[in-house]
Amino acid sequence: MGEKTKQMIAKEIRQAKYFSVIVDSTPDLAHVDQLTFVFRFVSEDGRVVERFIGFEPIHSHTGISLAESVIEMVRGLGLELSNCRGQSYDNASNMSGKYSGLQAHLKKQNPLILYTPCAAHSLNLVGVNSINNCCEEVKSFFELLQSLYTFSNASTHRWRTVFQNSEHHISHTLKSLSTTRWSCRAESTKALNENYGAIRDTLAKIASDCDEKIQTKCEAAALVAKLDKLETVIMSMLWDRVLQRFKATSDQLQKSNMDLATAVFALLLLFFCAHCTHIHFQNKHLAFAEKYSTEDERKRAISELLRKAEERKLSFKKWISSPQSTSTASFVAALEIAKRGKPFTDGEYMKESFMKISEHLFSDFKNKREIIQKIREMPLSRKDRQRQDH
């Protein structure tokens, strides 16, 4: 069955004539290195198609040995290497090396084989190096993420306590950080950012639980102390925003129908997003930290901001829940449009309609009459605008 499927795919590729190869090596559970083969071509109806061919065990990672494996696979499918027009691998030296890598050896056989590094792998390397060469605070934040995962994953009891607690309804869980899969970092920052308070409160309960071991209580208390820092909160929000965009771009780059132009555009958008985040951080968060230099001042400032935000939220909820406000105003607006048979395009008609709507929309406002008077004085009609201009 597998061989028949492989021959059917080979037939599709021969019909398309030109093709590209995508190769990667990975060890299996038996610690045997295998080469993964994927062929990319354009079908008869103009679609870009990627077909997985299979795994082949390898005994050497040198560029020339890998090239021999690729050539053998191409010939085994009844294809001509002279019809190969593209090759894509990761950035490992044995794959992408300019002189002795796999891509160099295949180019010696066919100079028309264009080498394109894997865009997703290149983006992953950017992420790895950005952290490794970043400030100590960022490194400490990701170490905290790993520590939170390690602590929670130490036993099934802890995992249930932290992430399957019915009181908090946590939807995303932490993942162990990996240098080869940056999507796990995006998932971890999302889990922490969206469930920050729930995770912190659960750890605080563990730290004060008399039934827990002393070492467990000490570890939980240390994690709570780190989560209580303003810097950790900012890092959580900042890196969640960056890595969610990072992950979305990485997922897009791995799609089978991705082309070079779209890949470049996606990377440019990611760069622009990261730059805007940097500017926002410089203008907002750093300015806040400079204005409130001590931990106590920052906590008081944040508490005041949260209090004002809660007041605005309650006022807005009260306004929209009022039975004589938005629902009645919406009905009046719909009635006015139905009467006139047209939307708000005429200035005078729009002013008259808004005055009627305002009677209900601002019924709870103390300065309702002032608002309606300002609307009445607005020069919206063409005649009013002409008189004002003269």
Kinemage of the C-alpha trace (Angstrom):
@kinemage 1
@onewidth
@group {chain A} dominant
@subgroup {mainchain}
@vectorlist {calphas} color= white
{ca met a 1} P 0.000 0.000 0.000
{ca gly a 2} L 2.771 2.438 0.959
{ca glu a 3} L 4.778 1.686 -2.176
{ca lys a 4} L 1.702 2.082 -4.385
{ca thr a 5} L 0.957 5.479 -2.793
{ca lys a 6} L 4.551 6.549 -3.348
{ca gln a 7} L 4.367 5.587 -7.039
{ca met a 8} L 1.093 7.528 -7.436
{ca ile a 9} L 2.797 10.623 -6.007
{ca ala a 10} L 5.792 10.047 -8.290
{ca lys a 11} L 3.410 9.935 -11.245
{ca glu a 12} L 1.917 13.313 -10.238
{ca ile a 13} L 5.411 14.814 -10.007
{ca arg a 14} L 6.427 13.432 -13.423
{ca gln a 15} L 3.291 14.984 -14.932
{ca ala a 16} L 4.219 18.333 -13.382
{ca lys a 17} L 7.835 17.790 -14.625
{ca tyr a 18} L 9.508 20.426 -12.402
{ca phe a 19} L 9.713 20.002 -8.639
{ca ser a 20} L 11.505 21.061 -5.451
{ca val a 21} L 12.759 19.012 -2.517
{ca ile a 22} L 12.383 19.714 1.203
{ca val a 23} L 14.580 17.613 3.480
{ca asp a 24} L 15.125 17.453 7.231
{ca ser a 25} L 16.742 14.927 9.566
{ca thr a 26} L 15.414 13.812 12.922
{ca pro a 27} L 16.000 10.860 15.278
{ca asp a 28} L 13.107 8.519 16.075
{ca leu a 29} L 12.290 6.916 19.431
{ca ala a 30} L 14.796 4.147 18.698
{ca his a 31} L 17.522 6.822 18.288
{ca val a 32} L 17.879 6.092 14.571
{ca asp a 33} L 18.545 9.177 12.431
{ca gln a 34} L 16.078 9.476 9.572
{ca leu a 35} L 15.828 11.832 6.628
{ca thr a 36} L 12.375 13.236 5.929
{ca phe a 37} L 11.533 13.783 2.242
{ca val a 38} L 8.856 16.190 0.989
{ca phe a 39} L 8.399 17.069 -2.697
{ca arg a 40} L 6.795 20.328 -3.796
{ca phe a 41} L 5.382 20.922 -7.271
{ca val a 42} L 2.599 22.652 -9.206
{ca ser a 43} L -0.344 20.454 -10.180
{ca glu a 44} L -2.074 20.481 -13.562
{ca asp a 45} L -4.801 22.798 -12.225
{ca gly a 46} L -2.187 25.333 -11.016
{ca arg a 47} L -2.196 24.498 -7.306
{ca val a 48} L 0.994 24.344 -5.243
{ca val a 49} L 1.187 20.831 -3.807
{ca glu a 50} L 3.455 19.345 -1.132
{ca arg a 51} L 3.698 15.570 -0.845
{ca phe a 52} L 5.363 13.650 1.950
{ca ile a 53} L 7.283 10.717 0.468
{ca gly a 54} L 8.737 8.985 3.509
{ca phe a 55} L 11.580 8.507 5.971
{ca glu a 56} L 14.959 7.081 5.054
{ca pro a 57} L 17.538 6.049 7.693
{ca ile a 58} L 20.951 7.716 7.407
{ca his a 59} L 24.327 6.828 8.896
{ca ser a 60} L 26.214 10.050 8.214
{ca his a 61} L 25.379 13.741 8.520
{ca thr a 62} L 27.961 15.055 6.068
{ca gly a 63} L 26.775 17.154 3.177
{ca ile a 64} L 27.965 14.702 0.522
{ca ser a 65} L 26.307 11.743 2.276
{ca leu a 66} L 22.989 13.601 2.519
{ca ala a 67} L 23.273 14.614 -1.142
{ca glu a 68} L 23.712 10.967 -2.128
{ca ser a 69} L 20.542 10.077 -0.180
{ca val a 70} L 18.550 12.810 -1.936
{ca ile a 71} L 19.804 11.776 -5.397
{ca glu a 72} L 18.997 8.133 -4.644
{ca met a 73} L 15.454 9.071 -3.556
{ca val a 74} L 14.897 11.165 -6.702
{ca arg a 75} L 16.076 8.376 -8.977
{ca gly a 76} L 14.097 5.779 -7.021
{ca leu a 77} L 10.912 7.693 -7.859
{ca gly a 78} L 11.806 7.711 -11.543
{ca leu a 79} L 12.493 11.451 -11.574
{ca glu a 80} L 15.299 13.415 -13.181
{ca leu a 81} L 17.464 15.629 -10.972
{ca ser a 82} L 17.828 17.944 -13.975
{ca asn a 83} L 14.118 18.847 -13.503
{ca cys a 84} L 14.646 19.891 -9.886
{ca arg a 85} L 14.348 23.650 -9.503
{ca gly a 86} L 14.384 24.235 -5.750
{ca gln a 87} L 15.672 22.922 -2.435
{ca ser a 88} L 14.872 24.024 1.105
{ca tyr a 89} L 16.431 22.926 4.399
{ca asp a 90} L 17.211 24.339 7.814
{ca asn a 91} L 20.250 26.513 8.531
{ca ala a 92} L 22.534 23.726 9.812
{ca ser a 93} L 25.994 23.875 8.209
{ca asn a 94} L 25.730 20.334 6.789
{ca met a 95} L 22.537 21.401 5.016
{ca ser a 96} L 23.072 25.037 4.040
{ca gly a 97} L 26.888 25.144 3.869
{ca lys a 98} L 28.069 27.200 0.899
{ca tyr a 99} L 30.930 24.857 -0.036
{ca ser a 100} L 30.330 21.443 1.537
{ca gly a 101} L 26.659 21.508 2.548
{ca leu a 102} L 23.885 19.442 0.993
{ca gln a 103} L 22.684 22.366 -1.115
{ca ala a 104} L 26.196 22.962 -2.519
{ca his a 105} L 26.612 19.326 -3.592
{ca leu a 106} L 23.217 19.273 -5.325
{ca lys a 107} L 24.069 22.503 -7.143
{ca lys a 108} L 27.167 20.819 -8.511
{ca gln a 109} L 24.873 18.211 -10.075
{ca asn a 110} L 22.346 20.802 -11.290
{ca pro a 111} L 23.173 24.550 -11.098
{ca leu a 112} L 19.474 25.392 -11.622
{ca ile a 113} L 18.470 24.110 -8.172
{ca leu a 114} L 17.808 27.295 -6.191
{ca tyr a 115} L 18.419 26.981 -2.452
{ca thr a 116} L 15.975 28.722 -0.090
{ca pro a 117} L 16.571 28.431 3.682
{ca cys a 118} L 13.531 27.383 5.690
{ca ala a 119} L 11.892 30.689 6.630
{ca ala a 120} L 10.259 29.280 9.768
{ca his a 121} L 13.577 27.865 11.004
{ca ser a 122} L 15.340 31.168 10.273
{ca leu a 123} L 12.654 33.006 12.241
{ca asn a 124} L 13.120 30.545 15.104
{ca leu a 125} L 16.864 31.321 15.154
{ca val a 126} L 16.037 35.028 15.352
{ca gly a 127} L 13.929 34.324 18.431
{ca val a 128} L 16.621 32.199 20.083
{ca asn a 129} L 19.359 34.765 19.515
{ca ser a 130} L 17.172 37.691 20.558
{ca ile a 131} L 16.751 36.084 23.987
{ca asn a 132} L 20.324 34.844 24.356
{ca asn a 133} L 21.660 38.333 23.640
{ca cys a 134} L 19.017 40.235 25.557
{ca cys a 135} L 19.057 41.815 29.018
{ca glu a 136} L 19.135 39.762 32.206
{ca glu a 137} L 15.532 40.700 33.068
{ca val a 138} L 14.238 38.957 29.950
{ca lys a 139} L 16.320 35.854 30.631
{ca ser a 140} L 15.006 35.829 34.211
{ca phe a 141} L 11.425 36.039 32.952
{ca phe a 142} L 11.770 32.973 30.726
{ca glu a 143} L 13.569 31.140 33.518
{ca leu a 144} L 10.524 31.933 35.675
{ca leu a 145} L 8.234 30.474 32.995
{ca gln a 146} L 10.262 27.268 32.986
{ca ser a 147} L 10.292 27.186 36.792
{ca leu a 148} L 6.492 27.546 36.886
{ca tyr a 149} L 6.151 24.630 34.472
{ca thr a 150} L 8.687 22.477 36.353
{ca phe a 151} L 6.975 23.132 39.690
{ca ser a 152} L 3.475 22.401 38.337
{ca asn a 153} L 4.605 19.339 36.386
{ca ala a 154} L 6.419 17.750 39.357
{ca ser a 155} L 3.313 15.668 40.142
{ca thr a 156} L -0.196 15.065 38.819
{ca his a 157} L -1.565 16.496 42.076
{ca arg a 158} L 0.189 19.837 41.553
{ca trp a 159} L -0.883 19.990 37.901
{ca arg a 160} L -4.522 19.442 38.842
{ca thr a 161} L -4.239 21.979 41.655
{ca val a 162} L -2.793 24.712 39.422
{ca phe a 163} L -4.455 24.154 36.039
{ca gln a 164} L -7.527 22.012 36.639
{ca asn a 165} L -8.933 23.928 39.562
{ca ser a 166} L -12.675 24.364 38.979
{ca glu a 167} L -12.584 27.661 40.882
{ca his a 168} L -10.477 29.481 38.261
{ca his a 169} L -11.351 27.741 34.932
{ca ile a 170} L -7.888 28.002 33.399
{ca ser a 171} L -8.100 27.332 29.638
{ca his a 172} L -4.399 27.404 28.695
{ca thr a 173} L -1.584 25.524 30.405
{ca leu a 174} L 2.156 26.145 30.587
{ca lys a 175} L 4.533 24.288 28.265
{ca ser a 176} L 8.154 23.284 28.775
{ca leu a 177} L 10.365 25.780 26.945
{ca ser a 178} L 12.279 24.547 23.908
{ca thr a 179} L 14.947 26.192 21.752
{ca thr a 180} L 13.701 24.376 18.639
{ca arg a 181} L 9.973 25.024 19.071
{ca trp a 182} L 9.257 28.647 19.880
{ca ser a 183} L 5.515 28.066 19.670
{ca cys a 184} L 5.715 26.544 23.176
{ca arg a 185} L 7.012 29.886 24.482
{ca ala a 186} L 4.059 31.668 22.917
{ca glu a 187} L 1.690 29.144 24.521
{ca ser a 188} L 3.369 29.577 27.918
{ca thr a 189} L 3.290 33.383 27.890
{ca lys a 190} L -0.370 33.246 26.818
{ca ala a 191} L -1.204 30.833 29.641
{ca leu a 192} L 0.527 33.061 32.208
{ca asn a 193} L -0.797 36.371 30.881
{ca glu a 194} L -4.429 35.237 30.668
{ca asn a 195} L -4.406 33.411 34.014
{ca tyr a 196} L -1.909 35.515 35.954
{ca gly a 197} L -4.062 36.133 39.009
{ca ala a 198} L -5.397 32.572 39.126
{ca ile a 199} L -1.932 31.008 38.944
{ca arg a 200} L -0.540 33.420 41.527
{ca asp a 201} L -3.421 32.825 43.975
{ca thr a 202} L -3.169 29.034 43.585
{ca leu a 203} L 0.563 29.110 44.300
{ca ala a 204} L -0.076 31.323 47.350
{ca lys a 205} L -2.543 28.731 48.675
{ca ile a 206} L 0.030 25.972 48.175
{ca ala a 207} L 2.639 28.079 50.017
{ca ser a 208} L 0.339 28.408 53.046
{ca asp a 209} L -1.059 24.864 52.973
{ca cys a 210} L -0.049 23.025 56.148
{ca asp a 211} L -0.477 19.653 54.425
{ca glu a 212} L 2.215 20.379 51.841
{ca lys a 213} L 5.889 19.559 52.288
{ca ile a 214} L 8.206 22.334 53.479
{ca gln a 215} L 10.209 22.279 50.244
{ca thr a 216} L 7.016 22.533 48.161
{ca lys a 217} L 5.801 25.477 50.255
{ca cys a 218} L 9.141 27.264 49.928
{ca glu a 219} L 9.231 26.794 46.144
{ca ala a 220} L 5.651 28.061 45.802
{ca ala a 221} L 6.394 31.090 48.000
{ca ala a 222} L 9.468 31.950 45.926
{ca leu a 223} L 7.405 31.820 42.720
{ca val a 224} L 4.696 34.012 44.276
{ca ala a 225} L 7.314 36.583 45.274
{ca lys a 226} L 8.519 36.778 41.668
{ca leu a 227} L 4.966 37.009 40.299
{ca asp a 228} L 4.219 39.895 42.681
{ca lys a 229} L 6.862 42.069 41.018
{ca leu a 230} L 5.666 44.737 38.593
{ca glu a 231} L 8.493 43.870 36.188
{ca thr a 232} L 7.144 40.320 35.866
{ca val a 233} L 3.652 41.610 35.053
{ca ile a 234} L 5.027 43.912 32.356
{ca met a 235} L 7.212 41.149 30.904
{ca ser a 236} L 4.221 38.814 30.776
{ca met a 237} L 2.083 41.299 28.856
{ca leu a 238} L 4.916 42.430 26.583
{ca trp a 239} L 6.200 38.987 25.597
{ca asp a 240} L 2.716 37.571 25.157
{ca arg a 241} L 2.004 40.317 22.642
{ca val a 242} L 5.307 39.767 20.797
{ca leu a 243} L 5.261 35.968 20.787
{ca gln a 244} L 1.629 35.650 19.693
{ca arg a 245} L 2.515 37.653 16.602
{ca phe a 246} L 5.738 35.656 16.277
{ca lys a 247} L 3.836 32.353 16.408
{ca ala a 248} L 1.182 33.535 13.929
{ca thr a 249} L 3.920 34.467 11.441
{ca ser a 250} L 5.741 31.173 11.990
{ca asp a 251} L 2.523 29.191 11.404
{ca gln a 252} L 1.874 31.180 8.235
{ca leu a 253} L 5.387 30.504 6.915
{ca gln a 254} L 4.890 26.744 7.327
{ca lys a 255} L 1.809 26.551 5.123
{ca ser a 256} L 2.175 24.434 1.987
{ca asn a 257} L 0.907 27.211 -0.307
{ca met a 258} L 3.393 29.800 0.986
{ca asp a 259} L 5.416 31.645 -1.654
{ca leu a 260} L 8.500 33.877 -1.370
{ca ala a 261} L 6.653 37.168 -1.864
{ca thr a 262} L 4.104 36.379 0.852
{ca ala a 263} L 6.843 35.132 3.182
{ca val a 264} L 8.802 38.387 2.815
{ca phe a 265} L 5.636 40.424 3.416
{ca ala a 266} L 4.787 38.395 6.536
{ca leu a 267} L 8.279 38.930 7.955
{ca leu a 268} L 8.111 42.670 7.238
{ca leu a 269} L 4.788 42.878 9.105
{ca leu a 270} L 6.345 41.046 12.047
{ca phe a 271} L 9.272 43.473 12.070
{ca phe a 272} L 6.878 46.441 11.997
{ca cys a 273} L 4.832 44.952 14.850
{ca ala a 274} L 7.955 44.349 16.963
{ca his a 275} L 9.166 47.900 16.264
{ca cys a 276} L 5.812 49.415 17.308
{ca thr a 277} L 5.867 47.316 20.493
{ca his a 278} L 9.371 48.601 21.235
{ca ile a 279} L 8.258 52.216 20.791
{ca his a 280} L 5.212 51.621 23.000
{ca phe a 281} L 7.392 50.076 25.700
{ca gln a 282} L 9.846 52.974 25.577
{ca asn a 283} L 7.129 55.636 25.716
{ca lys a 284} L 4.767 54.016 28.228
{ca his a 285} L 6.328 51.387 30.472
{ca leu a 286} L 9.778 52.918 30.889
{ca ala a 287} L 8.252 56.344 31.499
{ca phe a 288} L 6.005 54.809 34.162
{ca ala a 289} L 8.983 53.085 35.816
{ca glu a 290} L 10.954 56.352 35.855
{ca lys a 291} L 8.034 58.316 37.294
{ca tyr a 292} L 7.442 55.790 40.082
{ca ser a 293} L 10.899 54.625 41.077
{ca thr a 294} L 10.115 52.421 44.105
{ca glu a 295} L 8.059 49.248 44.327
{ca asp a 296} L 5.537 50.788 46.760
{ca glu a 297} L 4.998 53.844 44.547
{ca arg a 298} L 4.351 51.621 41.534
{ca lys a 299} L 1.862 49.467 43.429
{ca arg a 300} L -0.044 52.550 44.622
{ca ala a 301} L -0.055 54.031 41.114
{ca ile a 302} L -1.334 50.795 39.579
{ca ser a 303} L -4.004 50.454 42.268
{ca glu a 304} L -5.199 53.983 41.488
{ca leu a 305} L -5.272 53.266 37.744
{ca leu a 306} L -7.235 50.064 38.344
{ca arg a 307} L -9.679 51.909 40.604
{ca lys a 308} L -10.349 54.563 37.964
{ca ala a 309} L -10.709 51.931 35.260
{ca glu a 310} L -13.217 50.035 37.411
{ca glu a 311} L -15.210 53.230 38.005
{ca arg a 312} L -15.379 53.919 34.274
{ca lys a 313} L -16.414 50.322 33.609
{ca leu a 314} L -19.195 50.468 36.202
{ca ser a 315} L -20.447 53.796 34.836
{ca phe a 316} L -20.497 52.405 31.308
{ca lys a 317} L -22.315 49.239 32.440
{ca lys a 318} L -24.910 51.334 34.259
{ca trp a 319} L -25.395 53.512 31.207
{ca ile a 320} L -25.852 50.677 28.696
{ca ser a 321} L -28.095 48.688 31.072
{ca ser a 322} L -30.515 51.563 31.525
{ca pro a 323} L -33.867 50.614 29.896
{ca gln a 324} L -34.406 54.207 28.798
{ca ser a 325} L -31.048 54.710 27.100
{ca thr a 326} L -29.550 52.652 24.278
{ca ser a 327} L -32.499 50.375 23.479
{ca thr a 328} L -34.970 53.275 23.238
{ca ala a 329} L -32.441 55.420 21.363
{ca ser a 330} L -31.847 52.591 18.858
{ca phe a 331} L -35.585 52.301 18.263
{ca val a 332} L -35.892 56.081 17.723
{ca ala a 333} L -32.983 56.029 15.242
{ca ala a 334} L -34.524 53.118 13.303
{ca leu a 335} L -37.894 54.870 13.294
{ca glu a 336} L -36.387 58.096 11.906
{ca ile a 337} L -34.632 56.214 9.106
{ca ala a 338} L -37.867 54.330 8.277
{ca lys a 339} L -39.844 57.559 8.133
{ca arg a 340} L -37.399 59.319 5.804
{ca gly a 341} L -36.467 56.257 3.782
{ca lys a 342} L -32.761 57.135 3.859
{ca pro a 343} L -29.811 57.008 6.286
{ca phe a 344} L -28.154 60.005 7.962
{ca thr a 345} L -26.889 61.785 4.843
{ca asp a 346} L -28.690 65.164 4.975
{ca gly a 347} L -27.182 67.488 7.575
{ca glu a 348} L -30.392 69.098 8.853
{ca tyr a 349} L -32.201 65.764 9.008
{ca met a 350} L -29.252 64.230 10.844
{ca lys a 351} L -29.283 67.034 13.439
{ca glu a 352} L -33.022 66.696 14.020
{ca ser a 353} L -32.745 62.920 14.391
{ca phe a 354} L -29.822 63.111 16.795
{ca met a 355} L -31.704 65.589 18.969
{ca lys a 356} L -34.575 63.101 19.270
{ca ile a 357} L -32.172 60.229 19.961
{ca ser a 358} L -30.324 62.291 22.591
{ca glu a 359} L -33.519 62.729 24.624
{ca his a 360} L -33.325 59.018 25.436
{ca leu a 361} L -29.621 58.282 25.035
{ca phe a 362} L -28.514 60.859 27.627
{ca ser a 363} L -31.552 60.632 29.912
{ca asp a 364} L -29.377 59.820 32.946
{ca phe a 365} L -26.842 62.567 32.258
{ca lys a 366} L -26.992 65.662 34.447
{ca asn a 367} L -25.900 67.874 31.548
{ca lys a 368} L -28.382 66.385 29.070
{ca arg a 369} L -29.784 69.809 28.103
{ca glu a 370} L -26.314 71.166 27.406
{ca ile a 371} L -25.523 68.201 25.133
{ca ile a 372} L -28.781 68.644 23.168
{ca gln a 373} L -28.184 72.395 22.884
{ca lys a 374} L -24.695 71.795 21.452
{ca ile a 375} L -26.162 69.405 18.899
{ca arg a 376} L -28.813 72.013 18.011
{ca glu a 377} L -26.108 74.646 17.443
{ca met a 378} L -23.962 72.403 15.209
{ca pro a 379} L -23.908 73.838 11.605
{ca leu a 380} L -24.562 70.561 9.724
{ca ser a 381} L -26.688 71.716 6.793
{ca arg a 382} L -25.196 73.149 3.614
{ca lys a 383} L -26.897 76.526 4.208
{ca asp a 384} L -25.524 76.795 7.737
{ca arg a 385} L -22.024 75.944 6.531
{ca gln a 386} L -22.242 78.560 3.781
{ca arg a 387} L -23.419 81.242 6.235
{ca gln a 388} L -20.603 80.319 8.608
{ca asp a 389} L -18.013 80.525 5.815
{ca his a 390} L -19.241 83.987 4.791
